[in-house]
Amino acid sequence: RSGFWRAAIPAAPLFGAAVPFIGTLLLGGFDDLQLVGQEVSALGAFGILATMCFPFAAYLVAVRKYNEAMNVLARSWPTASGVIQSSAVARRLTGWATALWALDVQYAYTVDGRTDVSETLAFAPRFVANKDLILRLSEKYLAQAVVTVHYDAASPDAAVLETSSDLARGADWRIWPLVIIPFLLALFMAVRHV
């Protein structure tokens, strides 16, 4: 599953652009389209904006699905005991004054006599919108805490602490505006032409 989504990541934006563009083209939304001197029809407005927004949404969906698949795969990886060396909650404001949260951890673990250090909490974006989740994880991964580390047997320097998909879903707030805005603009243009 993770291999499919890894391959889908570069293809997703192309698919995301092609579907609304071809759909709008087939439905006649681009007929008589003039960029100057004439208002765009509701279907044309949807087609233009969806062709610009949907590729980003498709990319973000593919990345999320890949992260979820990797988290599922990491559950079957061997485990080792590790120690949290540092743990800190980070906060960042978006352009909409919405707070995003991250848990930055660094942990050491030993596999076959070799000690590795990692900063990967999970297969997920660093910042998520779910403050409660980050605060719960920060209590779980305090500095000097002994933790279970899931590591890739083929490449022991690749490791994660969390294997649930909660963090991978934490960036969905970025997807929905990209999907909703073209529909809202089309609705606005439709009402305006009535």
TARAVEN-V850626 format. One line per field, one symbol per residue. ss: DSSP state (H for helix, E for strand, C for the rest). burial: I if it has 24 or more other C-alpha atoms within 12 Angstrom, else O. A space follows every 50 residues. Layout:
BEGIN
ss=???
burial=???
END
This chain:
BEGIN
ss=CHHHHHHHHHHHHHHHHHHHHHHHHHCCCCCCCCCCCCCCCHHHHHHHHH HHHHHHHHHHHHHHHHHHHHHHHHCCCEEEEEEEEEEEEEEEECCCCCEE EEEEEEEEEEECCEEEEECCCCCCCCCECCHHHHHHHHHHCCCCCEEEEE EECCEEEEEECCCCCCCHHHHCHHHHHHHHHHHHHHHHHHHHCC
burial=OOOOIOOIIOOIIIIIIIIIIOOIOOOOIIOOOOOOOOOIIIIIIIIIII IIIIIIIIIIIIIIIIIIIIIIIIIOIOIIIIIIOOIIIOOOOOOOOOOI IIIIIIIIIIIOOOOIIIIIIIIIIIIIIIIOIIOOIIOIIIIOOOIIII IOOOOIIIIIIIIIIIIIIIIIIIIOOIIOIIIOIIOOOOOOOO
END
